[in-house]
Amino acid sequence: MRIVLAEDHFLLRDGLIRLLEAYGHEIAAAVDNGPDLLAALTAECPDVAVVDVRLPPDFTDEGLRAVVEARRTVPDLPVLLLSQYVEPLYARELLAAGGRGVGYMLKDRVTNGRQFLDAIGRVAAGGTVLDPDVVAQLLVRKERDTAVAGLSAREREVLSWIAQGRSNAGIAQGLFITEKAVAKHIGNIFTKLGLHATDTDNRRVLAVLAYLDQ
């Protein structure tokens, strides 16, 4: 895959370049700030972008902003955000921007090469990937009066796996249930959240957004 990489820390950026190239990927551009990232994303139209949320010049959310802006020009540009801390707001903003192929992962996961590369592959294929620590934090939050609060314990569990980007087969394997049971639970989730099938909306992504908003 052709990848645009945005990371301001030289050693981490160099390490990521070496890791990705070792697995046969091409680094279309490697930048260290928000303006250069936006320019690279729109010029290169990569298969996937791996982006640090916080970049110069302000070290707030320049990476995220550049991604959201680039997706207006290149719809469905696959992006995996990297962050030092658990911050569900970043994932929610990227998902709310619409489109397919989005992910949010803590930088600690990068040390697990297999997990990191798997996340990149799933995002590039149009999937949605949320870091397990983000999902875990959401699970322990106090329930609010939302549609998500009306889901059963099993349905919430299935929804948390959807949020991590797992397929029905992957969820079935992880929960030791059949794919038919997973499909039934997902159908119940869509019904309880009022997510009806349309030609323009991805109900799995909308379900994850509802999950993040709880």
MOHU-V456268 format. One record per residue. N is the residue number from 1. PHI is phi as a letter, one per 20 degrees, with the letter a starting at -180 (* if undefined). OMEGA is omega in whole degrees, -180 to 180 (999 if undefined). Layout:
# MOHU-V456268
n & phi & omega
N & PHI & OMEGA
N & PHI & OMEGA
This chain:
# MOHU-V456268
n & phi & omega
1 & * & 173
2 & e & -172
3 & c & 168
4 & d & -177
5 & d & 177
6 & c & 180
7 & b & -175
8 & e & 179
9 & e & -172
10 & g & -176
11 & f & 179
12 & f & 179
13 & f & 180
14 & f & 179
15 & f & 178
16 & f & 178
17 & g & -179
18 & f & -180
19 & f & -177
20 & f & 179
21 & f & 179
22 & f & 179
23 & e & 172
24 & n & 180
25 & e & 179
26 & d & 176
27 & e & -179
28 & f & 177
29 & a & 176
30 & c & -173
31 & c & -177
32 & c & 179
33 & b & -175
34 & f & -179
35 & g & 179
36 & f & 178
37 & f & 180
38 & g & 180
39 & f & -178
40 & f & -179
41 & f & -178
42 & f & -179
43 & e & -174
44 & e & -176
45 & l & -174
46 & f & 175
47 & f & 177
48 & a & 176
49 & d & 175
50 & d & -165
51 & c & 170
52 & f & -179
53 & f & -175
54 & d & -179
55 & c & 172
56 & f & 15
57 & e & -173
58 & d & -180
59 & l & 175
60 & d & 180
61 & c & -177
62 & g & 179
63 & f & 179
64 & f & -179
65 & f & 179
66 & f & 180
67 & f & -179
68 & f & 179
69 & f & -179
70 & f & -179
71 & f & 174
72 & f & 179
73 & e & -179
74 & c & -178
75 & g & 177
76 & m & 174
77 & f & -177
78 & f & -176
79 & c & 172
80 & d & 178
81 & e & 175
82 & d & -179
83 & b & 179
84 & f & -175
85 & c & 176
86 & f & 178
87 & b & -178
88 & g & -179
89 & g & -180
90 & f & 180
91 & f & -179
92 & f & -179
93 & f & -179
94 & f & 179
95 & f & -179
96 & f & 179
97 & f & 176
98 & n & 177
99 & n & -179
100 & d & 173
101 & m & 178
102 & c & 179
103 & b & 179
104 & b & -175
105 & c & 175
106 & f & -178
107 & f & 179
108 & g & -178
109 & f & -178
110 & f & 180
111 & f & 174
112 & e & -174
113 & g & -178
114 & f & 180
115 & f & 180
116 & f & -179
117 & f & 177
118 & f & 179
119 & f & 178
120 & f & -180
121 & f & -179
122 & f & 178
123 & f & 180
124 & f & 180
125 & e & 178
126 & n & -179
127 & e & 177
128 & d & -176
129 & c & 174
130 & d & 180
131 & f & 180
132 & g & 180
133 & f & 176
134 & f & 178
135 & f & -179
136 & f & 180
137 & f & 179
138 & f & -178
139 & f & -176
140 & e & 177
141 & f & 178
142 & f & -180
143 & f & 176
144 & d & -178
145 & f & 180
146 & c & 178
147 & f & -180
148 & f & -180
149 & f & 180
150 & e & 178
151 & f & 175
152 & f & 180
153 & g & -180
154 & f & 180
155 & f & 176
156 & f & 178
157 & f & 178
158 & f & 180
159 & f & 178
160 & f & 177
161 & f & 175
162 & f & -179
163 & f & 178
164 & e & 176
165 & n & -177
166 & e & 175
167 & f & 177
168 & g & 180
169 & f & 180
170 & f & 178
171 & f & 180
172 & g & -180
173 & f & -178
174 & f & -178
175 & d & 179
176 & l & 175
177 & c & -178
178 & e & 177
179 & f & 177
180 & f & 178
181 & f & 178
182 & f & -180
183 & g & 179
184 & f & 179
185 & f & -180
186 & f & 176
187 & f & 178
188 & f & 179
189 & f & -180
190 & g & -179
191 & f & -178
192 & f & 179
193 & e & 179
194 & m & -178
195 & d & -178
196 & e & -178
197 & f & 175
198 & c & 179
199 & e & -173
200 & d & -174
201 & d & 174
202 & e & -174
203 & f & 178
204 & f & 178
205 & f & 179
206 & f & 177
207 & f & 178
208 & f & 177
209 & f & 177
210 & f & 179
211 & f & 180
212 & f & -177
213 & e & -176
214 & f & 999
